[in-house]
Amino acid sequence: MITPDLESGTKLWHLVKNHDHMDQREGDRGSKMVSEIYLTRLLATKGTLQKFVDDLFETIFSTAHRGSALPLAIKYMFDFLDEQADKHQINDYDVRHTWKSNCLPLRFWVNVIKNPQFVFDIHKNSITDACLSVVAQTFMDSCSTSEHKLGKDSPSNKLLYAKDIPNYKSWVERYYADIAKMPAISDQDMSAYLAEQSRLHLSQFNSMSALHEIYSYITKYKDEVRYIRTFRHTLIQLFISGFFPSFF
């Protein structure tokens, strides 16, 4: 609020006008004015970032437009999920789609998008965090198989990318389909790949330091760990004794 000029008798406001409780109509008009200002800036910002968001989503949900080849672990993991679905006669496409979304995009990529400081040495301020939250929410909506029903009362972060989400969803479906068409990876190839990755990054990790961190964690939560071990042992004994029904 800018201090009123008592000499001229005029009052100045910065974007937000002081609402007069005696005149509700004037207050409504002031709120509408502010909303229109922010909406214009919001749409302008979205237009500026649109190309970067599209490039990010296309790189993640593509087997071709990438800086490097698709990791073998992703193909191996998705094939495992399809095999389990076939084994248990789960033919619902939405279930298979959700499994794959939960194990990679929603568990890994959303966390990286929302928290870039985990990967890069940067500081994330509150404004950047709010912007990245919108991108992360759009990413999650793109991985969903349910239809998003939006109305005038829907939050602005949902409405902002409402027209883009159907296109992003098609990228996700194409991504899963392209991976399914790729040649299967044998257990031997996967083991060789993991061994090679361990060899390449052997000097980047200190096993004693990792063991120390695990020891510190166990020491801090030793009572909880002891309880879990006791509970697990009890469950095993109950299973062996036939306490639970056979369908377990």
Secondary structure, DSSP 4 states (H G I P E B T S, - for coil): -PPPBTTTTB---SSSPPPPTT-HHHHHHHHHHHHHHHHHHHHHHHHHHHHHHHHHHHHHT-SSSSSSPPPHHHHHHHHHHHHHHHHTT---HHHHHHHHHHHTIIIIIHHHHH-GGGTSS----HHHHHHHHHHHHHHHHHH--S-----TTS-HHHHHTTTTHHHHHHHHHHHHHHHHHSPP--HHHHHHHHHHHHHHTGGG--HHHHHHHHHHHHHHTHHHHHHHHHHHHHHHHHHHTT-S-TT-
